[in-house]
Amino acid sequence: MQLNVTGHNVEVTAALRGYVEKKLDRIARHFDQVIDVHCVLTVEKLHQKAEATLHVSGSAIHADATAENMYPAIDLLVDKLDRCVKKHKEKKRDHHATEAQRTARNLASL
């Protein structure tokens, strides 16, 4: 998984980059088909925003989160991405094939 972290109105320090990498490892554990991730960290007046786009085979998953501090914003972002990745993974699973296999096993046992 290739990770690209950029900042708007904020300098992306090694600590921020390391924190994003550490948190996105959770996504890679749940879904190993992530091609690359583009993460943008933005500072606006009172809010700090983290947004990311995951490029997976066949589509892109986007999420963003806002908080008063950058680290909680990254935590919220990763939670949202985790839910989106699980939802995408569930959509990709072929439910009809598993049902066909189940009925074939039932017929074979008779």
Order of alpha helices (4+ residues) and beta strands (2+ residues): beta-alpha-beta-beta-beta-alpha-alpha
